[in-house]
């Protein structure tokens, strides 16, 4: 897609379908003002390769994806957590996350 002029990564998120995750990339072509949405089905897997070499804006977005959905980003190492550590329970944007429990922040 980058070779086709989609030179800006607007966002990365994920969708939890209970039985699998799907990663959603939102790409933008700054010349034609067109937008494309690409989805990657992670059925049976919990990891995806980093796109940071193609899109520098993926840095924060991939780290957030990893922490909030528990998806392993292959090919990169985050030096520290950006958000909260959730005491080993499911990541907070997964449907299996147990809201309402008394979670205390763990210091790094």
C-alpha positions in Angstrom: 0.0 0.0 0.0 2.9 2.4 0.7 4.0 1.9 -2.9 0.5 2.9 -4.1 0.9 6.3 -2.3 -0.6 5.5 1.0 2.1 7.4 2.9 0.4 8.0 6.3 -0.8 5.6 8.9 -3.7 7.2 10.6 -4.4 4.5 13.1 -4.1 0.9 14.3 -6.7 -0.8 16.5 -8.1 -4.2 17.1 -11.5 -5.9 17.4 -12.1 -8.8 19.8 -14.6 -11.3 18.3 -14.2 -13.6 21.4 -12.9 -16.5 19.3 -10.2 -14.4 17.5 -8.7 -10.9 17.2 -8.6 -8.7 14.1 -6.1 -5.9 13.7 -7.3 -2.8 11.7 -4.9 -0.5 9.9 -6.2 2.9 8.6 -4.0 4.2 5.8 -4.2 7.6 4.1 -2.9 8.9 0.8 -2.0 12.6 1.4 -1.9 13.4 -2.4 -5.2 11.8 -3.5 -6.9 12.3 0.0 -8.0 8.7 -0.2 -8.3 6.4 2.8 -8.0 2.6 3.0 -8.8 0.3 5.8 -6.9 -3.0 6.0 -7.8 -5.8 8.4 -5.7 -8.7 9.5 -7.4 -11.7 11.0 -5.3 -13.2 13.8 -7.4 -16.4 14.1 -5.3 -18.9 16.0 -2.5 -16.4 16.7 -1.8 -13.6 19.1 1.0 -11.8 17.2 1.6 -9.6 14.2 4.7 -8.2 12.6 5.6 -4.5 13.2 5.0 -2.0 10.5 7.2 0.7 12.1 9.8 0.4 9.3 7.1 1.5 6.8 5.3 4.0 9.0 7.0 5.8 11.8 3.7 6.7 13.3 3.2 3.1 14.1 5.5 3.4 17.2 3.0 4.5 19.8 0.0 2.8 18.1 1.7 -0.6 18.2 2.7 -0.2 21.8 -0.9 0.7 22.7 -2.2 -2.2 20.7 0.1 -4.6 22.5 -0.8 -3.3 26.0 -4.5 -2.8 25.6 -5.2 -6.0 23.5 -2.3 -8.2 24.5 -1.1 -8.7 20.9 2.6 -9.4 20.6 4.3 -7.1 18.0 7.0 -9.1 16.4 10.2 -7.3 15.4 10.3 -4.6 18.1 10.8 -4.2 21.8 9.2 -1.4 23.8 11.6 -0.1 26.4 8.8 0.4 29.0 5.0 0.3 29.4 3.1 3.3 28.1 0.0 2.6 30.1 -1.0 0.6 33.2 0.1 -2.9 34.1 -3.0 -5.0 34.8 -1.6 -7.5 37.3 -1.5 -10.4 34.9 -5.2 -10.4 34.0 -6.5 -10.1 30.5 -5.7 -6.8 28.7 -8.4 -4.2 29.3 -9.8 -3.9 25.8 -10.4 -7.7 25.5 -13.9 -8.9 26.0 -12.6 -11.3 28.7 -11.4 -8.4 30.9 -13.2 -8.6 34.3 -14.3 -5.0 34.9 -15.2 -4.0 38.4 -12.4 -5.8 40.2 -10.0 -3.8 42.5 -7.0 -3.5 40.3 -4.0 -1.7 41.7 -1.3 -0.2 39.6 2.0 -2.2 39.6 5.1 -0.1 39.6 7.7 -1.1 36.9 
